[in-house]
């Protein structure tokens, strides 16, 4: 998307803790910090914090996939990511 800032995957990798957790799923970056404590798998969400989480994500309930839209930050384009505002 035009007009949105770019960030590198290295930026996402900095958000790798319980209090600051971003994940990448299908070329999109999500800020799931507010969801970490609610995650039904407990700390499993932190395994891929700051990294690609597609392997851990697929296979979970489809309701989780729908809810994920609440946390979207970026869409990955190779090594760069385009910013997307969170859906209201």
C-alpha distances in whole Angstrom, upper triangle without the diagonal:
4,7,6,9,10,13,15,17,20,19,18,22,23,23,25,28,29,28,25,23,20,20,17,18,16,13,12,14,16,19,22,24,26,26,28,31,31,30,33,33,34,33,31,28,29,29,26,25,22,22,21,23,22,26,27,25,26,29,29,29,27,27,25,22,22,22,20,17,19,18,14,13,10,9,11,10,14,15,12,10,7,8,8,11,14,15,19
4,6,9,10,14,16,19,21,20,20,24,25,24,27,30,31,30,27,26,22,22,20,21,20,17,16,17,19,21,24,26,28,29,31,34,34,33,36,36,37,36,34,31,31,32,28,27,24,24,24,26,26,29,30,28,29,33,32,33,30,30,29,26,25,26,23,20,21,20,17,15,13,12,13,12,16,16,13,12,8,9,10,13,16,18,21
4,7,9,13,16,19,21,19,20,23,24,23,27,29,30,29,25,25,22,23,21,22,22,18,17,17,19,20,24,25,27,28,30,33,33,33,36,36,37,35,35,31,31,32,29,27,24,25,25,27,27,31,31,29,31,34,34,34,32,31,29,27,26,26,24,21,21,20,17,14,13,13,15,14,18,18,14,12,9,9,10,12,16,18,20
4,7,10,13,16,18,15,16,20,20,20,23,25,27,25,22,21,18,19,18,19,19,16,14,14,16,17,20,22,23,25,26,30,30,29,33,33,33,32,31,27,27,29,25,23,20,21,21,23,24,27,28,26,28,31,31,31,29,29,27,24,24,23,21,18,18,17,14,11,9,10,12,12,15,15,11,9,6,5,7,9,13,15,18
4,7,10,13,15,12,14,17,17,17,21,23,25,23,20,20,17,18,17,19,19,16,14,13,15,16,20,21,23,25,26,29,30,29,33,33,32,31,30,26,26,27,24,22,18,19,20,22,23,27,28,26,28,32,31,32,30,30,27,25,25,24,21,19,20,17,15,11,9,11,12,12,14,13,9,8,6,6,9,11,15,18,20
4,7,10,12,10,11,15,15,16,19,22,24,23,19,18,15,16,15,17,17,13,13,12,15,16,19,21,23,24,25,29,29,28,32,31,31,29,28,25,24,25,21,20,16,17,17,20,21,25,25,24,26,30,30,31,29,29,27,25,25,24,21,20,20,18,15,11,9,9,9,9,11,9,6,5,5,7,10,13,16,19,22
4,7,8,6,8,11,12,12,16,19,21,20,16,16,13,14,13,16,16,13,12,10,13,14,17,18,21,22,23,26,27,26,29,29,28,26,25,22,21,22,18,16,13,14,15,18,19,22,23,22,25,28,28,30,29,29,26,24,25,24,20,19,20,17,14,11,9,10,9,10,11,8,5,5,7,8,12,14,16,20,23
4,5,5,7,9,11,12,15,18,21,20,17,16,13,13,12,15,16,12,12,11,14,15,18,19,22,23,23,27,28,26,29,28,28,25,24,21,20,20,17,15,12,12,13,16,18,21,22,22,24,28,28,30,29,29,26,24,26,25,21,21,22,18,16,13,10,11,9,10,9,6,5,6,9,11,15,17,19,22,25
4,5,5,6,9,10,12,16,19,19,15,14,11,10,9,13,14,11,11,10,12,14,16,17,21,21,21,24,25,24,26,25,25,22,21,18,17,17,13,12,9,8,10,13,15,17,18,19,21,24,25,27,26,27,24,22,24,23,19,20,21,17,15,13,11,11,8,10,9,6,7,7,11,13,15,18,19,22,25
4,5,5,7,9,11,15,18,18,14,14,12,12,12,16,17,14,14,12,15,15,17,18,21,22,21,25,26,25,28,26,25,22,21,19,17,17,14,12,9,9,12,15,17,20,20,21,23,27,27,29,29,30,26,25,27,26,22,22,23,19,17,15,13,14,12,13,12,9,9,11,14,15,18,20,21,24,27
4,5,5,7,10,13,16,16,12,12,10,11,12,15,17,15,14,11,13,12,15,15,19,20,19,23,24,23,27,25,25,22,21,18,17,17,14,12,8,10,13,15,18,21,21,21,24,27,27,29,28,28,25,24,25,24,20,20,20,17,15,12,11,13,12,14,13,10,10,10,12,12,15,17,18,22,24
4,5,6,8,11,14,14,10,9,6,7,8,12,14,12,11,8,9,10,12,13,16,17,16,20,21,20,23,22,21,19,18,15,13,14,11,9,5,7,10,12,15,17,17,17,20,23,23,25,25,25,21,20,22,20,17,18,18,14,13,10,10,12,10,13,13,11,10,9,12,12,14,16,16,20,22
4,5,6,10,13,14,11,9,8,9,10,14,16,14,14,11,12,12,14,14,17,18,16,20,22,20,23,21,20,17,17,14,12,12,10,8,4,6,9,12,15,17,17,17,21,24,23,26,26,26,23,22,24,23,19,20,20,17,16,14,13,15,13,16,15,12,13,12,16,16,18,20,20,23,26
4,6,8,12,12,9,9,9,11,13,16,19,17,16,13,13,12,14,13,17,18,16,19,22,20,24,22,21,18,18,15,13,14,12,9,6,9,13,15,18,20,19,20,23,26,25,28,28,28,24,24,26,24,20,21,21,17,17,14,15,17,16,18,18,15,15,14,17,16,19,20,20,23,26
4,6,9,9,5,5,5,8,11,15,18,16,14,11,10,9,10,9,13,14,13,16,18,17,20,19,18,15,16,13,10,12,10,7,5,9,12,13,17,18,17,18,21,24,23,25,25,24,21,21,22,20,17,18,18,14,14,12,13,16,15,19,19,16,16,14,16,15,17,18,17,20,22
4,7,8,6,5,7,8,11,15,18,17,16,13,12,10,10,10,13,14,11,14,17,15,18,17,15,12,13,10,7,9,8,4,4,8,11,12,15,17,15,16,20,22,21,23,24,24,20,21,23,20,18,20,19,15,16,15,16,18,17,20,20,18,18,17,19,18,20,20,19,23,25
4,5,5,5,8,11,14,17,21,20,18,15,14,11,10,8,12,12,9,12,15,14,17,16,13,10,12,10,7,10,10,7,8,11,14,14,18,19,16,17,21,23,21,24,25,24,20,21,23,21,18,20,19,16,17,17,18,21,20,24,23,21,21,20,22,21,22,22,20,23,25
4,6,6,10,12,16,18,22,22,19,16,14,11,9,7,9,10,6,8,11,11,14,14,11,9,11,9,7,10,11,8,11,14,16,15,18,19,17,17,21,22,20,22,23,22,19,20,22,19,17,19,18,15,17,17,19,22,22,26,26,24,24,22,24,22,22,22,20,22,23
4,6,10,13,17,19,23,23,20,16,14,11,10,6,8,10,8,10,13,14,17,17,14,12,15,12,10,14,14,11,12,15,18,17,21,22,20,20,23,25,23,24,25,24,20,22,23,20,18,20,17,14,17,16,19,22,22,26,26,24,24,22,23,21,21,20,18,21,22
4,7,10,14,17,20,19,17,13,11,8,8,5,9,11,9,12,14,14,18,18,16,13,15,12,10,13,12,9,9,13,15,15,19,20,18,18,22,24,22,24,24,23,20,20,21,19,16,18,16,12,14,13,15,18,19,22,23,21,20,18,19,17,18,17,16,19,21
4,7,10,13,17,16,14,10,8,6,6,5,8,9,8,11,13,12,16,15,14,11,12,9,8,10,9,6,6,10,12,11,15,17,15,15,18,21,19,20,21,20,17,17,19,16,13,15,14,11,12,12,13,16,17,20,21,19,18,16,18,16,17,17,15,18,20
4,7,10,13,13,10,7,5,4,6,7,10,10,10,14,15,14,17,16,16,14,14,10,9,11,9,6,5,8,9,10,13,15,14,13,17,19,18,20,20,19,16,15,17,15,12,13,13,9,9,9,10,12,13,16,17,16,15,13,14,13,14,14,13,16,18
4,7,10,10,8,6,5,7,7,10,12,12,11,15,16,13,16,15,15,14,12,9,9,10,7,5,5,5,6,6,9,11,11,10,13,16,15,17,18,18,14,13,16,14,11,12,13,10,9,10,10,11,11,15,15,14,14,12,14,14,14,16,14,17,19
4,7,6,5,4,6,9,10,13,16,15,15,18,18,16,19,18,18,17,15,12,12,12,9,9,8,6,4,6,7,10,11,10,12,16,16,18,17,18,15,13,15,15,11,12,14,11,9,10,9,9,8,12,12,12,12,10,12,13,13,15,15,17,20
4,6,5,6,8,11,12,15,17,15,16,19,19,16,18,17,19,17,15,12,14,14,10,11,11,9,6,6,5,9,9,8,9,13,13,15,14,15,12,10,13,13,10,11,13,11,10,11,10,9,9,12,13,14,14,12,14,14,14,16,15,16,20
4,6,8,10,14,15,18,20,19,19,23,22,19,21,20,22,21,18,16,17,17,14,15,14,12,8,9,6,10,12,10,10,14,15,16,15,17,14,11,14,15,12,12,15,14,11,13,11,9,8,11,12,13,14,12,13,15,14,17,16,17,21
4,7,10,14,15,18,21,20,20,24,24,21,23,23,24,23,20,17,18,18,14,15,13,11,9,10,9,13,14,13,14,18,18,20,18,20,17,14,16,17,13,13,16,14,11,11,8,5,4,7,8,10,10,8,10,12,12,15,15,17,21
4,7,10,12,15,17,17,18,21,21,19,21,21,22,21,19,16,17,17,14,14,12,11,9,10,10,14,15,13,14,18,18,19,17,18,15,13,14,14,10,10,12,10,7,7,5,4,5,9,11,12,11,8,9,9,9,12,12,13,17
4,7,9,12,14,14,15,19,19,17,20,20,20,19,18,14,15,15,12,11,9,9,9,10,11,14,15,13,15,19,18,19,18,18,15,13,15,14,10,10,11,8,6,5,5,6,7,11,12,12,11,8,9,9,9,11,11,13,17
4,6,9,11,11,12,15,15,14,17,17,18,17,16,12,13,15,12,10,10,10,10,10,12,15,14,12,15,18,16,17,17,16,13,12,13,11,8,8,8,5,4,5,7,9,11,14,16,16,14,11,12,10,10,10,9,11,14
4,6,8,9,10,13,14,13,17,17,17,16,16,12,12,15,12,10,10,12,13,12,14,17,16,14,18,20,18,19,19,18,14,14,15,12,9,10,9,5,6,6,9,12,14,17,19,18,16,13,14,12,11,11,9,12,14
4,5,5,6,10,10,10,13,14,13,12,13,9,10,13,11,9,10,12,13,12,14,16,14,13,16,18,16,17,17,15,12,13,13,11,8,10,9,6,8,10,12,15,16,20,21,21,20,17,17,15,14,14,11,13,15
4,5,5,8,10,10,14,15,13,12,13,10,10,13,13,10,11,14,15,14,17,19,17,16,19,21,18,19,20,18,15,16,17,14,12,14,12,9,11,12,15,18,19,23,24,22,21,19,19,17,17,16,13,16,17
4,6,7,8,10,13,15,13,13,15,12,13,16,16,13,15,17,18,17,19,21,18,17,20,22,19,19,19,17,14,16,16,12,12,13,10,9,12,13,17,19,21,25,26,26,24,21,21,19,18,16,13,15,15
4,6,5,6,10,11,10,11,12,9,11,14,14,12,14,16,17,14,17,18,15,14,17,18,15,15,16,14,11,13,14,10,10,12,10,9,12,14,17,19,21,25,26,26,25,22,22,20,19,17,14,15,16
4,5,5,9,9,8,7,9,7,8,11,12,10,13,15,16,14,16,17,14,14,17,18,15,16,18,16,13,15,16,13,12,15,13,11,14,16,18,21,22,26,26,25,25,22,23,21,21,20,17,19,19
4,6,9,10,7,8,11,10,10,14,15,13,16,18,20,17,20,20,17,16,20,20,17,17,19,17,14,17,18,15,15,18,16,14,18,19,22,24,26,29,30,29,29,26,27,25,24,23,20,21,21
4,6,9,8,10,11,10,12,15,16,15,18,20,20,17,19,20,16,15,18,18,14,14,16,14,11,15,15,12,13,16,14,13,17,19,22,24,26,29,30,30,29,27,27,25,24,22,19,19,19
4,5,5,8,8,7,10,12,13,13,16,17,17,14,16,16,12,12,14,14,11,12,14,13,10,13,14,12,12,15,14,13,16,19,21,22,24,27,28,28,28,25,26,24,23,22,19,20,21
4,5,9,9,9,12,14,15,16,19,19,19,15,17,16,13,12,14,13,10,10,13,12,10,13,15,13,14,17,17,16,19,22,24,25,26,30,30,30,30,28,29,27,26,25,22,22,23
4,6,5,7,10,11,13,14,17,17,17,14,15,14,10,11,13,12,10,12,15,14,12,15,17,15,15,19,19,18,20,22,24,25,25,29,29,29,30,27,29,28,27,27,24,24,25
4,5,7,9,10,13,13,17,18,18,15,17,16,13,13,16,16,13,15,18,17,14,17,19,17,16,20,19,18,20,22,24,26,26,30,30,29,30,28,29,28,27,27,24,25,26
4,5,5,7,10,10,14,15,16,13,16,15,12,13,17,17,15,17,20,19,16,18,21,18,17,21,20,18,20,21,23,25,25,28,28,27,28,26,28,27,26,26,24,25,26
4,5,5,8,9,13,13,13,10,13,12,8,10,13,14,12,15,17,18,14,16,19,17,16,20,20,17,19,21,22,23,23,26,26,25,26,24,26,26,26,26,23,25,26
4,6,6,7,10,11,11,8,11,11,8,9,12,14,12,14,16,16,12,14,17,15,13,16,16,14,15,17,18,19,20,23,23,23,23,21,23,22,22,22,20,21,23
4,5,5,8,10,11,9,13,13,10,12,15,17,15,18,20,20,16,17,20,18,15,19,18,15,17,17,19,20,20,23,23,22,22,21,23,22,23,23,21,23,25
4,6,9,9,10,8,12,11,9,11,14,16,15,18,20,21,17,18,21,20,17,20,21,18,19,19,20,21,20,23,22,21,22,21,24,24,24,25,23,25,27
4,6,5,6,5,9,9,8,10,13,15,15,18,19,20,16,16,19,18,15,18,19,16,16,16,16,17,16,19,18,17,19,18,20,20,21,22,21,23,25
4,5,8,7,11,12,11,12,15,18,17,19,21,21,17,17,19,18,15,17,17,14,14,14,15,16,16,19,19,17,18,16,19,18,19,20,19,21,23
4,7,9,12,14,13,14,17,20,19,22,23,23,19,18,21,19,16,18,18,14,14,13,13,14,13,16,16,14,14,13,16,16,17,19,18,21,23
4,6,9,11,11,12,15,18,18,21,21,22,18,18,20,19,16,18,19,15,14,14,13,13,12,15,14,12,14,13,16,17,18,20,19,22,25
4,6,8,9,10,12,15,16,19,19,20,17,15,18,18,14,16,18,15,14,14,13,12,11,13,12,12,14,13,16,17,18,20,19,21,24
4,6,5,6,9,12,12,15,16,17,14,13,16,15,12,15,16,14,13,15,14,14,13,16,16,16,17,16,18,18,18,20,19,20,23
4,6,5,6,10,11,14,14,16,13,11,15,15,12,15,17,15,14,16,15,14,13,16,15,16,18,16,18,19,19,21,19,21,24
4,6,6,8,10,14,15,17,14,13,17,18,15,18,20,18,18,19,19,17,16,19,18,19,21,20,22,23,23,24,23,24,27
4,6,8,8,12,14,15,12,12,16,16,14,17,18,17,17,19,19,19,18,21,20,21,22,21,23,23,23,24,22,23,26
4,6,6,9,10,12,9,8,12,12,10,13,15,14,14,17,17,17,17,20,20,21,22,20,21,21,20,21,19,20,22
4,6,8,9,12,10,9,12,14,12,15,17,17,17,19,19,18,18,21,21,22,23,21,23,23,22,23,21,21,24
4,7,8,11,10,10,13,15,14,17,19,19,19,22,22,21,22,24,25,26,27,25,26,27,25,26,24,24,26
4,6,8,7,8,11,12,12,15,17,17,18,21,22,21,22,25,26,27,27,25,26,26,24,25,22,21,23
4,5,6,7,9,10,11,14,16,17,18,21,23,22,24,27,28,29,29,27,27,26,24,24,21,20,22
4,5,5,7,9,10,12,14,16,16,20,21,20,22,25,26,28,28,25,25,25,22,22,19,18,20
4,5,5,6,9,11,12,14,16,19,21,21,23,26,28,29,29,25,25,24,21,21,18,16,17
4,5,5,6,9,10,11,13,17,18,19,20,24,25,26,26,23,23,22,19,19,16,15,17
4,5,5,8,10,11,11,15,16,16,18,21,22,24,23,20,20,20,17,18,15,14,16
4,5,6,8,10,11,15,17,17,19,22,24,26,25,21,21,19,17,16,13,12,13
4,5,6,8,10,14,16,17,19,23,25,26,24,21,21,19,16,15,12,10,12
4,5,6,7,11,13,13,16,19,21,22,21,17,17,16,13,13,10,10,12
4,5,6,9,11,12,15,18,21,22,20,16,15,14,11,10,7,7,9
4,6,9,12,14,17,20,23,23,21,18,17,14,11,10,6,6,7
4,7,10,12,15,18,20,20,19,15,15,12,10,9,6,8,10
4,6,8,11,15,17,17,15,12,11,9,7,7,5,8,11
4,7,10,13,16,15,13,9,8,6,5,6,6,9,12
4,6,9,12,12,9,6,5,4,5,8,9,12,15
4,7,10,11,9,5,5,6,7,10,12,14,17
4,6,7,6,4,6,9,10,14,15,17,21
4,6,5,5,7,11,12,16,18,20,24
4,5,7,10,14,16,19,21,23,27
4,7,10,13,16,19,21,24,27
4,7,10,13,16,18,21,25
4,6,9,13,15,17,21
4,7,10,13,15,18
4,7,9,12,15
4,6,9,12
4,6,9
4,6
4
